[in-house]
Amino acid sequence: MSPTPIQNVGWGSIVKRTAVNQFRTWYYRQPSALRTIVTINVAVYVVAQFLHLWPAGFRFVMNHLALHPVFPDILFEPWQLVTYNFMHTSGGLSGLLHIGFNMLWLFWIGKEFERMHGSRQFWTVYLVTGVGGGLMCLLLQPLFPDITGSGVVPVVGASGSVLGVLMTVAILYPYKKIGLLFFGVVRLLYVVVGFLIIDALLMLSSSGTAVAAHWGGALSGFLFAKVLRDELNAPSWMAPLFGGRRSRSRRSSGSFHGPAGPDQGPFRRNDQHQLVRLAPPARLLFGRLPIDPVERSRPHPR
């Protein structure tokens, strides 16, 4: 009888399987809404890079899914107010940085928010603030076309929604802090204000940034948080957006109560009764990077 051959399993395949299994485990441990939103954004980005090789297909996507903030055209394709929030279409390093910074900020700030407020609320904030950014572009387009996009230069990117999420958290929990390299630990609210100041400066340049989408997202997040804090009344027809009531809870400005209690979980109080984010080293390294502006992509050259 001939000996049975022994199958050699290389270390490379073992390491690969281990890495894939670890990533899968980590992936499914993330909050469901955040996981889905990031996955959609990344998938659309990858598809867009291949579409650059097919100019006709790229133009079709940009014409019908990117935001064209022009009346009355938007009335015939109103879904653009939602779809543009999931589109990062630029290629090269700038496009990679655009989606990378947006998703990192969304992950850093949105993760705890979803775990405390639920997936439905996180979806609501992301979509409402994104739509708010689109509506701001529509409102300001006749007066300031350079910061709002146009029928020829559509608006794409999740920066309006991301800034809206940051503003919502900053207003709900004004003492929440994050670590920033070179700046130390600062309040998230100050970071958001800093982003808005940068947006104001971008108006003076020809950066091609849809600043109005940032403003609209931040304003929508501000109003959304005020309703949740019972500091602003929302119309009754908007009640489903706030869990079936005009506001979900009454929170003091200094509390961030997680599932384990007010002084446990990812946030805790310090001696001055302020909320300090227990940031890992990665956040201290990358937290300084601002949200990359909502890009305005021109259709692919014919």
N, C-alpha and C positions, 0 to 999 in steps of 0.2 A: 504494500500500500504506500502511495506517495504521501509525504507529509502535507498537512493542511497549511496553505500559505497564511502568513501572519500579516494583517493589514497594518501598515504604519500610519499613524495619525501624527501629522506634523504639528509642531508647537504653534505655527502660524494660524492654522485652522482652529486650534483650541482657543487661542487668544481672541480670534475674530468672533467665534461663537460666544465667548464670555462677554466681550464688549457689546455685542448685539443684545444679549440677554439683559445685561445691566442697563443698557439704554431703554429697552422695552419696559423694564420694571420701573425705571425712573419716569418714563413718559406717562405711563398709566397711573402714576401716583399724583400727577399734577391735576389741579382742578379742571373739571371737564370743559367748562366754557372757555377758559384761558387756553387750554390745550387745543380746542377746536379752532379758535380764532387764529392762533399762531400757525397751526397747520395749514389753514386755508391761505393765509398770507404767503407762507413759504411756497406752497404748491403753485399758487398763481404766479409768484416771482419766477419759479423754475420754468413754468410753461411759457411765460413771456420771453425768457431768454431764447428759447427755441423758436418762438414766433418771429424773432428778429430775422431769422433766416427765411421767413415766408412773408414778405412785405404786405401782400394782400390780406393775409390772415391777421397780421398785426394791426393794420389799418381798421379792419372790421371790429376788432376788439376795442380799440381806442375810440372808434366812432360811436359805439353803442353801450359800452360799459364804463368808460371813464366819464367824469363829470364835465358836462358842457354847460356852464352857468349862464345860459342865455334864454330869455323869454322870447317867444312862447315855446321854443324847442323843447325845453325840459318837460313840458306838459305831455309830450308824446312819448317820452322815455323817462318817467319819474324814478324808475329803479336806479338810475345813475346816482341818486343821492345816497344810496346804500352801497352799491357795488364798488364805487371808487375807493371806499375805505379799506378794501381788501387788495388793492392793486399797487404793486411796486414794479414798474416796467423798465426802468433804466438799466442799461448794462454797464459793465465795467466796475471799477472800484467804487465809484460814487453811488451806483445803484445798490451794491452790496452793503455799503455803509448805511444807506438810507433805510433799508429793511432791517438791517442788523440792530441799529440803535433804537428804532421804533419797537421792535419785538423785545429787546432787552429791557427797556423802560416799562413796557407793558407787563412783562413777566415780574420784574422787581416789585412794582407797586401794585399790580393787579392781583397777584397771587393771594396775599393776605386778605385783600378786599373781598374776593370771591369766597374764600373759606369762611368769612364772617357774615357776608350778606347773601350768599347763595349764587348759584350759576345764573338763574333767571335775572337777578338784579345786575350781575356783571354784564350779561348780554345787553340788557336794557341801557346801561350807561354807555357802553361802547357804541351801540347803534344810534342812540339819541344824540350823543355828542357829535358823532360823525355826520348825521343828518343836519345838526345845527351848524356845523362848519360849512356844509354845502349850501344851506339856506343863506348864510352870511355872504358867501360868494355871489349868490344870485342877487342879494340885496344891494351889494356894493359894486357889482360889475359895471353898471352904467356910469358910475362916478369914478371908480378907480380900477380900470381894466388890468393894470399892470400887476395888481396883487390878488386878482380873483380868477384868472384864467379867462378864456373866451371860447367861442365856437371852434377856433382853429387850434388853440393851445389848451387842451383839456386838463383838468386837475385829477391827479391820482395820488394815492398814499394814505397811510393810516395815522399820520401825525396829528390831524385834528381830533380823532378819537382818542389817541394816546394822551394828548394834552388835556382832553376832557376828563379822562379817567384820573389823571394826576390832580386836576383841579377839584374834582369831586372828593377825593380822599383828603386833599389839603384843607378843604372847607369843613368836611365832616370831623376831621381830627387835626385841628390847627397846630397841635403840639407834636405831631409826628415828625421825627427827624430821620435823616439819612446821612451816611458818611460819604464825603466827597474828597478825593485826593487833592491835596494842596489847600483845601478849604476847611477840612475837618468835618465835624458833625453840625449840620444846619437844618433848619426847618424846611420841610417839603414846600410849604407855602412860599418861602423866599425863593426856592428854586423855580417854581412856576412863574413867579413874578419876573425872575431873571429871564426866563424864556420869552415872556411877552415883551420885555424891553428889547431883547435881541430882535424879535419880530419887527418892532417899531423901527429899529435901525436898518433892517433889511429893506424897508420901504424906500430908503434913500439910495439903494443900490439897484442894479439890474440883475439880481440873483436869480430871477425866474421863480421865486418862491410865492406860493399862494398863501400869503400872510392872513388873508381874510378867513381861510379855513381854520387856521390856528385860533384866531380870535373867536370865531363862532363856536368851535369846540370847547374852548375855555369858558366862554359865557354860558353855554348849555350845561357844562359841568357845575358851574357855580350855582345856577338856578336849581339844578337837580338836587344838589346837596342842601340848599336852603329849604327845599320842600321836605326832604327827609328829616331835617332838624326842626321841623314845625315852625320855621321862621318865615315861611311863604306859603300861601294857599294856592293849590293847583286846581284848575277846573275839574269838575266831576268826571268829565269824559276822559281825563287823563289818569284817573284813579288806578286802572290796571297797571300802569307803568310803575306805580309805587306799592305794589303788593295788594291792590284792591282797596287801598285807603289813600287819602290825600298825603299822608306821611306815615312812614313805617314805624318810627320809634322816636322817643324823645331822649336825646343824648346830651349830656353836658359837654362843653367844649374840651374838657380834659380827660375824657374817658375813651378807652378803646378796649372794650371787653371782648375777649376772645372766648372760644368754647370752654377753656379751662378756668376762666375767671378774669377779673380786671388786671391782675398782676402776674399773669402767667402767659405762656404762648409766645409768639414772635414779637410781641410788644410788652413793655413793662414801664412802670413809673420810676423816675429817679427821685432823688431827695427833694427836688424842687417841684415835684408833682407834674413833671413834664414827661412826655412819652418819647422814649428813645428806641430807635430801631436797632436790633442786635444784628448789625450787618456783617456778612461773611467777608473774607479778604477780597473775593472777586468783586463785590459791590464797591468796596473802598477803592479798587483800582479803576473800574469802569464807570462808577456812578457819576463821575465828573462830566461825562460826555453828554452834550445836550441832545434833545430830540432832533433828528435830522429834519429839515423842513419838508413840508408836503411838496413833493416834486411836481413840476408841470412838464409832462413829457410831450414833445412834439411828435406827430405821426412820423412813422418811419419814412425816409426819403423814397420817393418813387424810383 
